[in-house]
Amino acid sequence: MERIIHFDFKGAPLKISYLEKVLNCIKTWGATGILIEWEDTFPYKSELVNFGSIKGCGGDGMYTLKEVQHIMKFAKTIGLEVIQLVQTIGHMEFVLKHPQCANLRESVKSPSVVCPSKPDSFKLVCSLVQQTLDAQPDAKYIHIGADEQQRPELVVLLWDDMLRPISVEILQAYNLGELVEPVIWNYSPIESFQIESSLWVTYSKIFQRVLSPVTRYVSNQQAWRRQMAVVEDITFAGVVLTGWSRYEHYATLCELLPVSLPSLSCCLRVWDTPTGSDIGGVSEVLPDEQWPGRDLARCVHSFVMLRNRCSALLHGDMVSTWLNTWQVERQFTSPSQLECIASASSALLLDLKGIQPELSLQLHSITGTRSTEEWLQSFLYPIFRQIQQLNTTVLKRIHAGPSVCPA
């Protein structure tokens, strides 16, 4: 059974030197292939040049055509199948956000979904797919949401959620089973994992094989192992372990790849054991030699603990009792009761200032400048400003002395 690892480059695309280390690791953990979602890091050219890396759309300077082909060649050399993912209906923000494509949107206000009934939409999708395939002449698979007619040997994959409401008769009428292999997704842990039996009945009549994308930690892997064991009429070609860098083009960054590698290692072990349950325990860390980016992961863990301390102070009893909004606005405070807040906020400011250079250094080691700045400004700087404002306010009130009555 194939074990495909999804790499989403629409957020924090990986430097090639780091990506090579990750690919070597996942190969030793049991992965058989990778699913690459380039989005605006692909070097689209000609009429598509405004949508990709040639025009610097991603902001991180990744990737050139030479780099794209190097990544795919490296993966193939170490024995990993390479599948490219091209969004063709939904999640088209990186294209439809541009004014030149605004007329192709399904909804004027949303650049997410292309209107499939417009002739120019079909031309656009075909161009995106064709340029992607031109970079990979030996492709065996491509993950898209439409047919690809010029490469009859190509296996076309697509997410299955839009197929679920469609009747067997309609699926058969359009010969969908001869055109695509569905990738069935369910992210729930084992306690709430459920797929209606009627779906399997439908798919067994239409498709020769199906794939399942797997995420949501070890519990989700085990739920899929259990599901596959009881569905005998379906041939599972493999699983895809998905890892989104963003929920969509405009969303902030999700968990960084180095932080998630221990989870990925455990998830792959589920598929490397007879039952999926005897994996020898789940660990949040890996041996140093098996953890590329471990310094960044540890730095992020330290920041998370520091952020929790900041939140505990900002939203805790000390501030709500002695320095709440009403008290500050009416200048009604007692210096002696504020000393603890001043001390705690000053200490947190020092810790936040201390961790910033290391976070920046480690982020730059795996991704580009734009993504580094985005991460820092999305996660570190906001909490820093809150603590800084609290510290400024509390010191001002201490120097003001005890209040006589509310202003």
N, C-alpha and C positions, 0 to 999 in steps of 0.2 A: 504494500500500500504506500502510495506517495505521501510524503510529509513536506508540504510547501510552506515556507515562511514568507510572510508579506512584509515588504519594506515600503513605507509611505513617505515619499520625499517632498510632499507639499508643505512640510514643516520641518525645520532643522535637518536639511539634507546632510548626509554624512560625507566627510572627507574620505577620499579613496583609500588612503593609507589606513584609516580606522576601519572602514568597511571591509577591507580585505581580512583584517584580524577577526571581525565578527563572522564573516563567511566561513573562515577556517574552523571557528568554534562550533557553529551550528552544524557543520558537516560532521564533526566528531560526535555531536550529540544525537545524530540520527536523521537530520534533515536530508531530503533528496532533491529539493529544488527551492527556488525563490520566486516570489511574485512581486514585480517592481511596479510601483505607481509613481511615474515621473512627475506628472502634472506640469507645472511651469518650469521645472528644472531640465526638461528635454529641449534640445537645440532645434526647435522647429524652424523651418526656413520658408522662403518664397512668400506665398500669401498668408502663411501662418507665423511669420517671423515675430510678430508683435506679442505672441502668446508664450514664448519660451525663453530659454537662457541666453540666446544670442542678443536679445534686447535687455537682458538683465532682469527679467520679470520677477524671479524668485528673490533677488537681492543678495544672494550669497555667492554669486559667481560660479554656480554649478549648474549644469555640466556641459562640456563641449562634446561634439560627436565622437571625437577620439576617446574621451573619458567614458562616455556611454558604452562604446564598443569594448573598451578595456575592462569595464566592470563585468559585462556579460561574458567576455572571453575568460576572465579570471575564474568566474563562477563555474563555467563549463569545464575548465581545466581541472578543477578539484572535484568534479563529479556532480555538480548541482545543475539541474534543469532550470532554465531561465524562462519565465513567463512574464510578458509585459501586460500591464493593465491600462487600458485607455477608457476613460469615462466617455459615454456616448449619448446618454439621455439625461440622467441626473448628475449632480456634483460637477456641473460644467462651469462653475463660477470663474475659473481661471481664463476661460475664453469669453463667456457671455458678459463679463463685467466690462469688456471693451466696447466703446461706442459703436464701432464698426459692426458688432454682432448683436447690438441691442434689439434689433428687429426680429431676431430669431428666438427670443425668449418666449416661453410659454406664458409667463406673467411679466408684465412690464416692470413691476417693482422688484422682481426677484431674478437674479442672474443664475439661479441654480439649475433650472430645467430648460432644455431646448425644446422647441415646438417641432415634433416629428413630422407634421403634415406639410411643412414648408420645404420646397425643393432645395433651397440653399442650405437647410439644416443637414440634409443627406449628403450634400457635397462637402460640407464642413467636416462631418464625422468621417467620411471616407478619406479625406485628406489627412486628418489626424491619425487614423489607423494606418494609412499607407506609409506615411513618413516614419512612423514608429517601426513598422515591419521592415522598411528599407534598411534600418540600422541593424536588423537581425535576420539576415537572409535564410538562416537555418532554423528558424523558429518552428517548433512543433505545436505550440499552443499560443493563443492570445486570449486575454480576458476582456471581453467587450460586451455591449448590449445589442449587437446587430450582426447580421451575416457578413462574411468576408468572402467574396466570390473569386478573387484572383488566385487564391492559394487553396485549392481543394484538399490538400493534405493536412491543412491546419485544423486543429481541434479548437472550437470556439467555446469559451466558458462565459457564463453570466450568473449574477446573483439571482436567486430563485424567487425572492419575495413578491415580485410583480406577477409571477406565474401562478401563485397559489390560488387566487380567486377564479382562475380561468378553468372552464370545464374541459373534460377529456376530449369531447367532440371538437372543440375549437382548436385545442393543441394538436389533435390529429389532422384536422383540416389544413393546418398550415405546415404540416410535416416538421414540427419543431424538433422532434426526436432525432431527425436526420441532420439538423443544422447545428445544434448546440449540446453541451453538457451543462446541466444546472449545478451551481454551487449553493448548497443548502446551508443556511446559517441560523444559528440559535446560540445566544450568548449566556443563557441562564446557567446557574450552578445546578448541581445534581438534585437538590431538594425541590426545585421548581421547574426543572427541565421537562418539557412536554412538546411532542409533535403529533398532531392528529393522525391516526392510522389511515384515514381517508386520503391524506396527502401521499403516503407511500403507495397506496393502491393506484392512485392516478399516475404517479411517476413511473411505477413498474410497467404500466401499459405504454408509456411514451418514450422513455429514455433507457438506453442500454446500460449506461453508467451514470453515477452522480458523484459529486464531491461535497465535502462538508468543511466550511471554514471554522476554526476553533480558536476561542480566546476565553477570557474570563477565568483564568487560572486553572489549576489542576482539577478542581471539581467539575468544571465544564468538560474537560477532556474525558474524565471518567464517565460522565453522563452520555457522551457520544459513543464511547466504547460499549456501554450497556445498550444504547439504542441500536447500534449496528448489529449487535449479537441477536436481537430479537426480530429484526427485519430481514427475513431470508430471501425475499423476492427482489431485493435491490442489490446491485453490484456497486460497491463503493470503490471508486478509483483511488481515492486518497483523501487527505484532510489539508485544509489551509489554515494556518495559525495567523490570525490577523493582528496587526499592530498599528493602529491609526496614530499618526503624528498630530493630526487635528481632526475634529469631528466634521469640519468642512473648511473651505478655503478661507473664510473670514473668522473662524474660531481661533481662540488662543491655543498655544501649544499644549499637547497632552504630556503624559509621562515620557521622559527622555529614554532612548533605547538602552544606554548603559544601566539605568536603574532597573529596567525590566528584564535584563538577561537572566538573573537567577530564576525568575518565574518561567521564562521561556525554556530554560534547561529542564526544569521539573516537568513542564507540560510535555516536552518531547519524550521524557522517560516513560510517561503513561503509555505512549504508543510503541515503546520498545520492550514491554513486559508482556507476559502471556495474558494477564487479566486486566492490567491497567491499574490495579490497586496495590500491588507489591512494588512500589517504587523506592522504598527505603527511606521514606521521610521527605518532608518538604523543607527547604532551606531558603532563607532570604539573602544568603551570601554564597559566593563561589570561591574556589581556590584562585589565588592571584593569577596563575598562568591560564586559567579558563575564563577570565573576566576582563576583556578589553574595555577600557573606560572605567575601571574600578575606582580610580581616584575621583572622577566626577561623581560617580554614584555615591561614594561615601560623603563627598562634599554636599551633595543634595540632601542626603539623609540628615547631615548635621544642620543644614538650613531648615529642614522641616521641623526638627526638634526646637530650633531657635524660634521659628515662626510660631510654634505652639506656645512657647513661653511668652512671646509678645502678645498673642491673643488672650492668654490667661490674664495678663496685666491689664490690657485695654478693656476687657469685658468682665473683669473680676470685681470682687466686693470692695477692694480698696478705692478704686476710681469711682465706682457708683456711689460709695458712701461719703467720700471726702472731697471728690473733685468732679462731680457730675455737671451736666450742662447748666442746670439752674444755678448751682453754686458759683460756677465760673462767670456766667453772665451777670450775676448780681454781686460778684466780688465778695462772697460770704464764705471764707475759708479760714482754717486754723493752721499756721505754719508747722506746728509740732506734729500734726496728723499727716502732713504732706511729705515729711522726710523720707518715709519708706517708698513712696511713689517716685520721688526724685532719685533716690538711690537705685531702685530697680530699673527705671527708664534709662538712667545714665549707663548702667552696666550693659543693658541690652543694646544701646547705641554703639558702644565699643565693640561688642560681639558682631553686630551687623556690619560695621565698618571693617572689622577684621576678616570676615568671611568673603567680602565682595571681591577682592583681588584674586583669591584662589578660585572662586566660582567662575570668574571671567576667564582666567587662564585655562581651566579645564574645559569650559564650554568651547573656547577657541580651538582646543585640541581635537575636537570631533566634528565641529560644524563651522559655518561661516559667521562673518561679523554681524549681518542683519539678524540672524537667528539668536546669536549670543545676546545682542542688545534687546531683542524682543523678550527673551526669557528673563533677563535681569529687570527690565522695566515692567514686566507683567507680574513677577513674583517677589523679587527682592525689594525694589525701590518703593512700591506702595506701602509695605509694612514698615520700612525705614522711615518714610515720611510721617506715618501715623505716630510712631514712637518719638520721633523728633519733635513733632507738634506737642505731644503730651509733655515731653521733657521741658520744652520752652514755656508752656503754660504753667506747669507746676513750679518751676523756678521763679517765674514772675510772681506767682501768688505767695510763695515763701518770702520773697523780698518785700512784698507789700505789707507784711505783718498781719496780726489778727484783725478780723473784721468786727465792727461794732454791731451793725445791722445790715440786712440785705439792701442793696442799692435800688 
